[in-house]
């Protein structure tokens, strides 16, 4: 399979928003809109919000605060995109699903004209049991998505993923093979896993697939029992960290030098050097889950 050539040598200013969302949807929305204004003031062409920023809390609250897409929140974001003339990656919100008691964890991307140009629902469900009794079962309230998504932004191909997707390199490789040069990963990574795995995994996905990684995250506690790691980050295709957020509601910025991506892929042509005819998935019957 031929790897799409990098699309441009342009420089793209981007901004990543970090939040500490809680159970008050109206307050969360107000904070996000203010941070979008702040991010737009930096001259960013692309602004990215974190995962489930409209509400962080229990399952009942997630269902109660879900809404359709398009809906009230995405309408407000569309107005902001038009106001500032930017691409707005809406992090993710809980989306109502017709005929399903569960919701979807869905991101949309809004173009400068206010139109939704891409939407992606999180594929991998965060069903884990950590030491110390800390447990999560996202699948009890969230229905997984079933489509891998890229979109075009001013001639640059951008891939979409959400939080726990980060641990599944197959998704990122498919995005790269479909031409992704940038991947946006909104997240609410736990403190327990984030302190050891967050930066390592983001840099690994960037290096393996020779893409820029934009990772807007949640920080702080949202119910006095669960903590998010924060440290939103922007990483280049060589794995260099271009920006990292402090532990606060904030905006970090960087300029994506697409010429740098071209140079990295030329120096270490690992995507071009793949040997797909040598790769074969194991028979499912032989795979064990541990």
Buried (B, 14 or more C-beta within 10 A) or exposed (E): EEBBEBBBEEEBBBBBBBBBBBBBBEEBBEBBBEBBBBBBEEEBBBBBBBBBBBBBBBBEBBBEBBBEBBEEBBEBBBEBBBEBEBBBBBBBBBBBBEEEEBBBBBBBBBBBEBEBBBBBBBBBBBEBEEEEEBEBEBEEBBBBBEEBBBBEBBEBBBBBBBBBBBEEBEBBBBBBBBBBBBBBBBBBBBBBBBEEBBBEBBBBBBBBBBBBBBBBBBBBBBEEEBBBBBBBBBBBBBBEBBBBBEEEBBBBBBBBBBEBBBBBBEEBEBBEEBEEEEEEEEEEEEEEEE
